[in-house]
Amino acid sequence: MSLLKVIDKKAIENVNGENYHHGAMFVNSNSITNTVTLNTNENGFMVGPVSVHTLTVNGNLRVVDSLTVSTGNLTIAGDLRIV
């Protein structure tokens, strides 16, 4: 299962085995069992409620609704805002 599904996608970029989708709309799973890392100089957006195993935020992440880090670690060196 992919972490991100894009509708009306414009481009898909593969970086180190991870697909980054740039498009008009995306859908994320409400339960992500992988480790999610947002690198420095990256901006991310997740729609909740969402549960992530391990989350590392070095860039800027916005979460709509709620975020649960279920069993792993939460590391924030950048900016995490839940709105």
C-alpha positions in Angstrom: 0.0 0.0 0.0 1.4 3.4 -0.9 1.5 6.2 1.6 0.1 8.7 -0.8 -2.4 8.5 -3.7 -2.6 11.5 -6.0 -5.6 12.3 -8.2 -5.0 14.4 -11.3 -1.3 14.0 -10.8 1.2 16.2 -12.6 4.5 14.5 -11.7 5.9 11.6 -9.6 9.4 11.8 -8.4 11.3 8.8 -6.9 13.9 9.8 -4.3 15.8 7.0 -2.6 13.0 4.5 -3.3 10.2 6.8 -2.0 7.7 8.2 -4.4 6.8 11.9 -4.0 3.6 13.0 -5.8 3.0 16.5 -6.9 -0.6 17.0 -7.9 -3.9 18.7 -7.4 -5.3 16.3 -4.7 -3.9 13.5 -2.6 -5.3 10.9 -0.2 -3.2 9.5 2.7 -4.0 6.4 4.7 -5.3 6.9 8.2 -2.7 4.3 9.4 0.9 4.4 8.2 3.1 1.6 9.4 6.3 2.8 7.8 8.7 5.4 9.2 7.9 8.8 7.8 10.7 11.3 7.5 10.3 14.9 6.3 13.7 16.3 5.3 15.1 19.8 5.9 13.8 22.3 3.3 10.7 20.1 2.6 7.1 20.9 3.3 4.5 18.2 4.1 0.8 18.0 4.6 -1.2 15.1 6.2 -4.9 14.8 6.6 -6.0 13.1 9.9 -6.9 11.6 11.9 -3.7 9.7 11.1 -1.6 7.2 13.0 2.1 6.9 12.1 4.6 4.3 13.5 7.6 6.6 13.6 7.8 10.3 12.5 10.8 12.5 12.0 10.1 16.2 11.1 13.2 18.2 10.0 11.2 20.4 7.6 7.7 21.8 8.0 4.7 19.5 8.5 1.1 20.5 8.8 -1.5 18.0 10.0 -5.2 18.5 9.7 -7.3 17.0 12.6 -5.2 14.7 14.8 -1.9 12.8 14.7 -0.9 9.7 16.7 2.6 8.3 16.8 1.6 4.8 17.7 4.7 2.7 18.7 7.8 4.4 17.5 9.5 7.7 18.0 8.5 11.3 17.3 11.5 13.5 16.5 10.9 17.2 15.7 13.8 19.3 14.6 11.7 21.5 12.2 8.1 22.6 12.6 5.1 20.5 13.3 1.6 22.1 13.5 -1.7 20.3 14.0 -4.6 22.5 12.8 
